[in-house]
Structures are given as structure tokens and as C-alpha cells.
Amino acid sequence: MTDQRHAAITDDQRADALTIWDFHQMHHQARPCSAAIGLGSHDLGVAALAAHLFHAGLFPILVFSGANSPTTAARFPRGEAVHFAEHAIGLGVPESAIIVEPRAASTGQNIDYSRQALTEAGIEADSVLLISKPYMERRAYATARKVWPQVEAVCASEPLTFADYLKSIGDDKLVIDMLVGDLQRVIQYPALGFAVAQDVPEKVGAAYRRLLEAGFDSRLLRS
């Protein structure tokens, strides 16, 4: 496997990454739902979009879910959900419209614990708007279909192009590693019982294999 840590990213590798980026997005039309779940991560844009969609009237109640991962502990020392909620409140979302779920350490827990929190709040949901970072939409959807199949899951993320997202993060190698890592989870999680299976087109699979061979592998699950 090629060591990609210090090599320039080629145009072909960037094109493969764009193919995977497009696959990760569900291209759902955001619509009114019973509730929304803001999935914790390193990306504070999730909270900003959640605030925007709340003000647009798409849901009456918003759960922010997430503890910490090694990549977010320094940025969000009080937990992803807490910081996301504070950001949304700063953007005008009433505190009374937010539920903070601070324990989840995986996407499955994000959705399951949010479901429990909504139930405890007396909210019966038949649809949920899953708000995530852009390349996490498909994994969030597949997980929700497994963990909470009774609700209709609608996905939303910031409407950024791949080029704009690369600029916002400022580390092209890291972003491509994350795209590859999320696709590995989309492929492998169904067999582990974490998500429903998704059809991966051959074009996407081929791009994935080429990027793996080139060393874009720092975010892979390790057996």
C-alpha cells in the first residue's frame, strides 16, 4: 500500500473522492418532520444547519446527540451535544426546543438514545430529520433504518460542494480518509447488525479500492 501521508493528491484521486462524496449524500428534500436529530461530530456546521431548519419551521423539537471521540475531545471538551446546543441557542433556537443527549459514542447510539430521549419527553415521532456532516448522510440513513425502522428518516446536511468542504476543513488528505472510512462502515456495518445494507455501485467500489491502495486509510475500522 502506498504511503500517502506526504504525497500530493492527484487529480484522479480527487475525482475518486468526489465519486464517494456524491454517493454518501442521499439527496433528500428536507421537509417537515416530527423531530430532528443533530448528529454529533467535529463539524459545527451541523448545529448551524439545524438552527436554520428550525427557523424554517421544519420541526418543533431538536435533539443534539454526542459525547466525544478522540478527534473532538479538545475542540468540544464538554461534549459534542452540549457545544452543538450552545451554538444553536446562539443562533436563536429556544433552549426549550432542544434536548441534549450527551452519552452517545456511535451513530447507532446517537439514534437510539435520541429516540429514547424523545419518548421520555412525551414526543411520538413518525418522521425524523437526520442532520449530519455531508459525507455521513448515507451511514446515518442506513443506521436509522436498522435502529428505528418505525420512523421515516430524512437526511440533511450543509449544501456544500466537495471543493467547498475541502476548503472548510483545510486538510484534503484527512477529508478523503474520512470519506473512505465512512464508506467502509456503510459496506461492513450491515453484517455486524449496525445498519441496513446499501447498494454500492461498481463505480463507487472501484474508487474506494483505488483510494485504499493509495493509502487513504487512517479512518478505517481495524479488525
Phi and psi restraints in degrees (value plus and minus 20) as a CYANA .aco file:
   2 THR   PHI     -91.3   -51.3
   2 THR   PSI     120.3   160.3
   3 ASP   PHI    -104.6   -64.6
   3 ASP   PSI      92.3   132.3
   4 GLN   PHI    -119.1   -79.1
   4 GLN   PSI     -15.9    24.1
   5 ARG   PHI     -79.7   -39.7
   5 ARG   PSI     -57.5   -17.5
   6 HIS   PHI    -138.9   -98.9
   6 HIS   PSI     -14.7    25.3
   7 ALA   PHI    -107.0   -67.0
   7 ALA   PSI     129.7   169.7
   8 ALA   PHI     -89.1   -49.1
   8 ALA   PSI     124.5   164.5
   9 ILE   PHI    -100.9   -60.9
   9 ILE   PSI     108.8   148.8
  10 THR   PHI    -103.6   -63.6
  10 THR   PSI     145.0   185.0
  11 ASP   PHI     -81.6   -41.6
  11 ASP   PSI     -58.3   -18.3
  12 ASP   PHI     -85.3   -45.3
  12 ASP   PSI     -60.3   -20.3
  13 GLN   PHI     -86.8   -46.8
  13 GLN   PSI     -57.5   -17.5
  14 ARG   PHI     -85.5   -45.5
  14 ARG   PSI     -58.4   -18.4
  15 ALA   PHI     -86.5   -46.5
  15 ALA   PSI     -60.1   -20.1
  16 ASP   PHI     -82.8   -42.8
  16 ASP   PSI     -61.3   -21.3
  17 ALA   PHI     -83.4   -43.4
  17 ALA   PSI     -58.7   -18.7
  18 LEU   PHI     -83.9   -43.9
  18 LEU   PSI     -58.8   -18.8
  19 THR   PHI     -79.1   -39.1
  19 THR   PSI     -63.0   -23.0
  20 ILE   PHI     -91.4   -51.4
  20 ILE   PSI     -60.3   -20.3
  21 TRP   PHI     -75.2   -35.2
  21 TRP   PSI     -68.2   -28.2
  22 ASP   PHI     -82.1   -42.1
  22 ASP   PSI     -58.4   -18.4
  23 PHE   PHI     -86.7   -46.7
  23 PHE   PSI     -57.5   -17.5
  24 HIS   PHI     -84.4   -44.4
  24 HIS   PSI     -45.6    -5.6
  25 GLN   PHI    -107.3   -67.3
  25 GLN   PSI     114.3   154.3
  26 MET   PHI    -105.2   -65.2
  26 MET   PSI     -36.6     3.4
  27 HIS   PHI      38.0    78.0
  27 HIS   PSI      17.4    57.4
  28 HIS   PHI     -96.5   -56.5
  28 HIS   PSI     132.6   172.6
  29 GLN   PHI    -110.5   -70.5
  29 GLN   PSI      98.4   138.4
  30 ALA   PHI     -80.3   -40.3
  30 ALA   PSI     115.5   155.5
  31 ARG   PHI    -166.6  -126.6
  31 ARG   PSI     146.4   186.4
  32 PRO   PHI     -78.8   -38.8
  32 PRO   PSI     115.9   155.9
  33 CYS   PHI    -154.6  -114.6
  33 CYS   PSI     145.4   185.4
  34 SER   PHI     -83.0   -43.0
  34 SER   PSI     -55.2   -15.2
  35 ALA   PHI    -179.3  -139.3
  35 ALA   PSI     148.3   188.3
  36 ALA   PHI    -146.9  -106.9
  36 ALA   PSI     131.3   171.3
  37 ILE   PHI    -143.6  -103.6
  37 ILE   PSI     100.8   140.8
  38 GLY   PHI    -112.1   -72.1
  38 GLY   PSI      92.1   132.1
  39 LEU   PHI    -102.0   -62.0
  39 LEU   PSI     101.8   141.8
  40 GLY   PHI     -82.1   -42.1
  40 GLY   PSI     128.3   168.3
  41 SER   PHI    -193.8  -153.8
  41 SER   PSI    -186.7  -146.7
  42 HIS   PHI     -99.3   -59.3
  42 HIS   PSI     -29.1    10.9
  43 ASP   PHI    -121.5   -81.5
  43 ASP   PSI      81.3   121.3
  44 LEU   PHI     -88.9   -48.9
  44 LEU   PSI     -31.5     8.5
  45 GLY   PHI     -80.3   -40.3
  45 GLY   PSI     -44.2    -4.2
  46 VAL   PHI     -80.2   -40.2
  46 VAL   PSI     -65.3   -25.3
  47 ALA   PHI     -87.5   -47.5
  47 ALA   PSI     -58.6   -18.6
  48 ALA   PHI     -84.1   -44.1
  48 ALA   PSI     -63.3   -23.3
  49 LEU   PHI     -87.2   -47.2
  49 LEU   PSI     -59.9   -19.9
  50 ALA   PHI     -78.5   -38.5
  50 ALA   PSI     -62.5   -22.5
  51 ALA   PHI     -82.8   -42.8
  51 ALA   PSI     -63.5   -23.5
  52 HIS   PHI     -80.9   -40.9
  52 HIS   PSI     -64.6   -24.6
  53 LEU   PHI     -91.6   -51.6
  53 LEU   PSI     -51.8   -11.8
  54 PHE   PHI     -82.8   -42.8
  54 PHE   PSI     -67.1   -27.1
  55 HIS   PHI     -85.4   -45.4
  55 HIS   PSI     -44.4    -4.4
  56 ALA   PHI     -98.8   -58.8
  56 ALA   PSI     -24.3    15.7
  57 GLY   PHI      62.7   102.7
  57 GLY   PSI       3.6    43.6
  58 LEU   PHI    -103.3   -63.3
  58 LEU   PSI     -34.3     5.7
  59 PHE   PHI    -182.1  -142.1
  59 PHE   PSI     133.4   173.4
  60 PRO   PHI    -115.0   -75.0
  60 PRO   PSI     -37.2     2.8
  61 ILE   PHI    -159.7  -119.7
  61 ILE   PSI     122.5   162.5
  62 LEU   PHI    -152.1  -112.1
  62 LEU   PSI     103.9   143.9
  63 VAL   PHI    -121.6   -81.6
  63 VAL   PSI     106.1   146.1
  64 PHE   PHI    -121.5   -81.5
  64 PHE   PSI     107.1   147.1
  65 SER   PHI    -146.3  -106.3
  65 SER   PSI     111.1   151.1
  66 GLY   PHI     134.1   174.1
  66 GLY   PSI     114.6   154.6
  67 ALA   PHI    -110.2   -70.2
  67 ALA   PSI    -131.3   -91.3
  68 ASN   PHI    -163.2  -123.2
  68 ASN   PSI     133.9   173.9
  69 SER   PHI    -139.6   -99.6
  69 SER   PSI     150.1   190.1
  70 PRO   PHI     -76.7   -36.7
  70 PRO   PSI     -48.0    -8.0
  71 THR   PHI    -104.6   -64.6
  71 THR   PSI     -31.4     8.6
  72 THR   PHI    -135.9   -95.9
  72 THR   PSI     -27.4    12.6
  73 ALA   PHI     -79.9   -39.9
  73 ALA   PSI     -61.0   -21.0
  74 ALA   PHI     -94.5   -54.5
  74 ALA   PSI     -58.1   -18.1
  75 ARG   PHI     -95.1   -55.1
  75 ARG   PSI     -57.9   -17.9
  76 PHE   PHI    -144.1  -104.1
  76 PHE   PSI      52.4    92.4
  77 PRO   PHI     -83.3   -43.3
  77 PRO   PSI     -42.0    -2.0
  78 ARG   PHI    -117.1   -77.1
  78 ARG   PSI      -9.2    30.8
  79 GLY   PHI      83.1   123.1
  79 GLY   PSI     127.8   167.8
  80 GLU   PHI     -80.1   -40.1
  80 GLU   PSI     -67.4   -27.4
  81 ALA   PHI     -81.3   -41.3
  81 ALA   PSI     -61.3   -21.3
  82 VAL   PHI     -83.7   -43.7
  82 VAL   PSI     -67.3   -27.3
  83 HIS   PHI     -88.1   -48.1
  83 HIS   PSI     -58.9   -18.9
  84 PHE   PHI     -81.8   -41.8
  84 PHE   PSI     -64.0   -24.0
  85 ALA   PHI     -82.3   -42.3
  85 ALA   PSI     -63.3   -23.3
  86 GLU   PHI     -82.4   -42.4
  86 GLU   PSI     -59.5   -19.5
  87 HIS   PHI     -84.6   -44.6
  87 HIS   PSI     -63.1   -23.1
  88 ALA   PHI     -85.7   -45.7
  88 ALA   PSI     -59.7   -19.7
  89 ILE   PHI     -82.3   -42.3
  89 ILE   PSI     -60.0   -20.0
  90 GLY   PHI     -83.3   -43.3
  90 GLY   PSI     -41.5    -1.5
  91 LEU   PHI    -117.1   -77.1
  91 LEU   PSI      -6.6    33.4
  92 GLY   PHI      78.2   118.2
  92 GLY   PSI     -14.9    25.1
  93 VAL   PHI     -98.9   -58.9
  93 VAL   PSI     107.7   147.7
  94 PRO   PHI     -82.2   -42.2
  94 PRO   PSI     120.1   160.1
  95 GLU   PHI     -78.8   -38.8
  95 GLU   PSI     -50.9   -10.9
  96 SER   PHI     -87.2   -47.2
  96 SER   PSI     -36.8     3.2
  97 ALA   PHI    -115.1   -75.1
  97 ALA   PSI     -15.9    24.1
  98 ILE   PHI    -138.7   -98.7
  98 ILE   PSI     114.1   154.1
  99 ILE   PHI    -131.9   -91.9
  99 ILE   PSI     108.2   148.2
 100 VAL   PHI    -119.5   -79.5
 100 VAL   PSI     101.4   141.4
 101 GLU   PHI    -133.3   -93.3
 101 GLU   PSI      81.0   121.0
 102 PRO   PHI    -118.1   -78.1
 102 PRO   PSI      -9.6    30.4
 103 ARG   PHI    -124.7   -84.7
 103 ARG   PSI     -44.1    -4.1
 104 ALA   PHI     -82.4   -42.4
 104 ALA   PSI     114.6   154.6
 105 ALA   PHI    -140.5  -100.5
 105 ALA   PSI     -10.1    29.9
 106 SER   PHI    -174.3  -134.3
 106 SER   PSI     146.9   186.9
 107 THR   PHI     -84.9   -44.9
 107 THR   PSI     -59.0   -19.0
 108 GLY   PHI     -80.2   -40.2
 108 GLY   PSI     -62.4   -22.4
 109 GLN   PHI     -88.2   -48.2
 109 GLN   PSI     -58.4   -18.4
 110 ASN   PHI     -69.1   -29.1
 110 ASN   PSI     -69.8   -29.8
 111 ILE   PHI     -97.2   -57.2
 111 ILE   PSI     -63.8   -23.8
 112 ASP   PHI     -85.7   -45.7
 112 ASP   PSI     -66.7   -26.7
 113 TYR   PHI     -88.0   -48.0
 113 TYR   PSI     -53.4   -13.4
 114 SER   PHI     -87.2   -47.2
 114 SER   PSI     -60.4   -20.4
 115 ARG   PHI     -77.9   -37.9
 115 ARG   PSI     -65.7   -25.7
 116 GLN   PHI     -82.8   -42.8
 116 GLN   PSI     -61.5   -21.5
 117 ALA   PHI     -84.3   -44.3
 117 ALA   PSI     -60.0   -20.0
 118 LEU   PHI     -85.7   -45.7
 118 LEU   PSI     -62.0   -22.0
 119 THR   PHI     -81.1   -41.1
 119 THR   PSI     -64.1   -24.1
 120 GLU   PHI     -84.2   -44.2
 120 GLU   PSI     -47.4    -7.4
 121 ALA   PHI    -104.6   -64.6
 121 ALA   PSI     -18.9    21.1
 122 GLY   PHI      59.7    99.7
 122 GLY   PSI       1.8    41.8
 123 ILE   PHI    -123.3   -83.3
 123 ILE   PSI     100.5   140.5
 124 GLU   PHI    -116.6   -76.6
 124 GLU   PSI      95.1   135.1
 125 ALA   PHI    -125.9   -85.9
 125 ALA   PSI     113.0   153.0
 126 ASP   PHI    -132.2   -92.2
 126 ASP   PSI     -23.9    16.1
 127 SER   PHI    -170.8  -130.8
 127 SER   PSI     129.6   169.6
 128 VAL   PHI    -161.9  -121.9
 128 VAL   PSI     116.1   156.1
 129 LEU   PHI    -114.4   -74.4
 129 LEU   PSI      94.4   134.4
 130 LEU   PHI    -111.4   -71.4
 130 LEU   PSI      93.5   133.5
 131 ILE   PHI    -126.6   -86.6
 131 ILE   PSI     100.8   140.8
 132 SER   PHI    -160.7  -120.7
 132 SER   PSI     155.9   195.9
 133 LYS   PHI     -86.7   -46.7
 133 LYS   PSI     135.6   175.6
 134 PRO   PHI     -77.8   -37.8
 134 PRO   PSI     -59.7   -19.7
 135 TYR   PHI    -106.7   -66.7
 135 TYR   PSI     -11.2    28.8
 136 MET   PHI    -126.4   -86.4
 136 MET   PSI     -20.7    19.3
 137 GLU   PHI     -77.3   -37.3
 137 GLU   PSI     -70.6   -30.6
 138 ARG   PHI     -85.2   -45.2
 138 ARG   PSI     -60.6   -20.6
 139 ARG   PHI     -86.7   -46.7
 139 ARG   PSI     -59.0   -19.0
 140 ALA   PHI     -82.2   -42.2
 140 ALA   PSI     -63.5   -23.5
 141 TYR   PHI     -83.3   -43.3
 141 TYR   PSI     -68.3   -28.3
 142 ALA   PHI     -83.2   -43.2
 142 ALA   PSI     -55.8   -15.8
 143 THR   PHI     -89.2   -49.2
 143 THR   PSI     -64.5   -24.5
 144 ALA   PHI     -81.5   -41.5
 144 ALA   PSI     -59.1   -19.1
 145 ARG   PHI     -83.6   -43.6
 145 ARG   PSI     -48.1    -8.1
 146 LYS   PHI    -103.5   -63.5
 146 LYS   PSI     -68.2   -28.2
 147 VAL   PHI    -100.3   -60.3
 147 VAL   PSI     -54.8   -14.8
 148 TRP   PHI    -157.7  -117.7
 148 TRP   PSI      45.4    85.4
 149 PRO   PHI     -89.4   -49.4
 149 PRO   PSI     -32.8     7.2
 150 GLN   PHI     -94.6   -54.6
 150 GLN   PSI     -37.3     2.7
 151 VAL   PHI    -126.7   -86.7
 151 VAL   PSI     134.9   174.9
 152 GLU   PHI    -103.1   -63.1
 152 GLU   PSI     103.0   143.0
 153 ALA   PHI    -117.7   -77.7
 153 ALA   PSI     106.0   146.0
 154 VAL   PHI    -138.8   -98.8
 154 VAL   PSI     111.7   151.7
 155 CYS   PHI    -122.0   -82.0
 155 CYS   PSI     124.9   164.9
 156 ALA   PHI    -166.5  -126.5
 156 ALA   PSI     126.0   166.0
 157 SER   PHI    -172.2  -132.2
 157 SER   PSI     147.2   187.2
 158 GLU   PHI     -76.2   -36.2
 158 GLU   PSI     114.5   154.5
 159 PRO   PHI     -98.1   -58.1
 159 PRO   PSI      48.4    88.4
 160 LEU   PHI    -124.5   -84.5
 160 LEU   PSI     123.6   163.6
 161 THR   PHI     -93.9   -53.9
 161 THR   PSI     143.2   183.2
 162 PHE   PHI     -79.3   -39.3
 162 PHE   PSI     -62.3   -22.3
 163 ALA   PHI     -82.1   -42.1
 163 ALA   PSI     -61.6   -21.6
 164 ASP   PHI     -86.8   -46.8
 164 ASP   PSI     -57.2   -17.2
 165 TYR   PHI     -86.8   -46.8
 165 TYR   PSI     -60.7   -20.7
 166 LEU   PHI     -77.4   -37.4
 166 LEU   PSI     -63.5   -23.5
 167 LYS   PHI     -84.5   -44.5
 167 LYS   PSI     -58.9   -18.9
 168 SER   PHI     -87.3   -47.3
 168 SER   PSI     -52.2   -12.2
 169 ILE   PHI    -106.8   -66.8
 169 ILE   PSI     -59.0   -19.0
 170 GLY   PHI      60.7   100.7
 170 GLY   PSI      -5.5    34.5
 171 ASP   PHI    -166.4  -126.4
 171 ASP   PSI      73.0   113.0
 172 ASP   PHI     -81.5   -41.5
 172 ASP   PSI     -60.8   -20.8
 173 LYS   PHI     -80.5   -40.5
 173 LYS   PSI     -65.4   -25.4
 174 LEU   PHI     -81.9   -41.9
 174 LEU   PSI     -64.0   -24.0
 175 VAL   PHI     -81.7   -41.7
 175 VAL   PSI     -65.4   -25.4
 176 ILE   PHI     -85.2   -45.2
 176 ILE   PSI     -58.8   -18.8
 177 ASP   PHI     -77.9   -37.9
 177 ASP   PSI     -61.1   -21.1
 178 MET   PHI     -88.6   -48.6
 178 MET   PSI     -59.5   -19.5
 179 LEU   PHI     -80.6   -40.6
 179 LEU   PSI     -64.3   -24.3
 180 VAL   PHI     -85.8   -45.8
 180 VAL   PSI     -63.1   -23.1
 181 GLY   PHI     -83.1   -43.1
 181 GLY   PSI     -60.0   -20.0
 182 ASP   PHI     -87.5   -47.5
 182 ASP   PSI     -56.7   -16.7
 183 LEU   PHI     -87.4   -47.4
 183 LEU   PSI     -58.3   -18.3
 184 GLN   PHI     -76.6   -36.6
 184 GLN   PSI     -61.1   -21.1
 185 ARG   PHI     -88.2   -48.2
 185 ARG   PSI     -60.4   -20.4
 186 VAL   PHI     -78.0   -38.0
 186 VAL   PSI     -59.7   -19.7
 187 ILE   PHI     -94.2   -54.2
 187 ILE   PSI     -63.0   -23.0
 188 GLN   PHI    -113.6   -73.6
 188 GLN   PSI     -46.6    -6.6
 189 TYR   PHI     -82.7   -42.7
 189 TYR   PSI     -55.0   -15.0
 190 PRO   PHI     -76.7   -36.7
 190 PRO   PSI     -61.5   -21.5
 191 ALA   PHI     -87.0   -47.0
 191 ALA   PSI     -43.0    -3.0
 192 LEU   PHI    -109.8   -69.8
 192 LEU   PSI     -23.5    16.5
 193 GLY   PHI      64.3   104.3
 193 GLY   PSI      -6.4    33.6
 194 PHE   PHI    -113.1   -73.1
 194 PHE   PSI     -38.2     1.8
 195 ALA   PHI    -178.4  -138.4
 195 ALA   PSI     143.5   183.5
 196 VAL   PHI    -102.8   -62.8
 196 VAL   PSI     135.6   175.6
 197 ALA   PHI     -91.3   -51.3
 197 ALA   PSI     125.1   165.1
 198 GLN   PHI    -140.4  -100.4
 198 GLN   PSI     118.4   158.4
 199 ASP   PHI     -93.1   -53.1
 199 ASP   PSI     101.8   141.8
 200 VAL   PHI    -123.8   -83.8
 200 VAL   PSI      90.2   130.2
 201 PRO   PHI     -79.1   -39.1
 201 PRO   PSI     131.4   171.4
 202 GLU   PHI     -78.9   -38.9
 202 GLU   PSI     -56.7   -16.7
 203 LYS   PHI     -79.2   -39.2
 203 LYS   PSI     -60.8   -20.8
 204 VAL   PHI     -90.4   -50.4
 204 VAL   PSI     -63.8   -23.8
 205 GLY   PHI     -81.1   -41.1
 205 GLY   PSI     -59.6   -19.6
 206 ALA   PHI     -86.6   -46.6
 206 ALA   PSI     -61.2   -21.2
 207 ALA   PHI     -81.9   -41.9
 207 ALA   PSI     -61.9   -21.9
 208 TYR   PHI     -80.2   -40.2
 208 TYR   PSI     -66.9   -26.9
 209 ARG   PHI     -85.3   -45.3
 209 ARG   PSI     -58.6   -18.6
 210 ARG   PHI     -85.4   -45.4
 210 ARG   PSI     -61.0   -21.0
 211 LEU   PHI     -89.6   -49.6
 211 LEU   PSI     -57.0   -17.0
 212 LEU   PHI     -79.9   -39.9
 212 LEU   PSI     -66.4   -26.4
 213 GLU   PHI     -82.7   -42.7
 213 GLU   PSI     -50.5   -10.5
 214 ALA   PHI    -102.1   -62.1
 214 ALA   PSI     -24.1    15.9
 215 GLY   PHI      79.6   119.6
 215 GLY   PSI      -3.4    36.6
 216 PHE   PHI    -108.0   -68.0
 216 PHE   PSI      54.0    94.0
 217 ASP   PHI    -155.4  -115.4
 217 ASP   PSI      -7.0    33.0
 218 SER   PHI     -91.3   -51.3
 218 SER   PSI     -36.8     3.2
 219 ARG   PHI    -127.4   -87.4
 219 ARG   PSI      -0.8    39.2
 220 LEU   PHI     -96.9   -56.9
 220 LEU   PSI     130.4   170.4
 221 LEU   PHI     -88.2   -48.2
 221 LEU   PSI     117.7   157.7
 222 ARG   PHI    -128.6   -88.6
 222 ARG   PSI     108.5   148.5
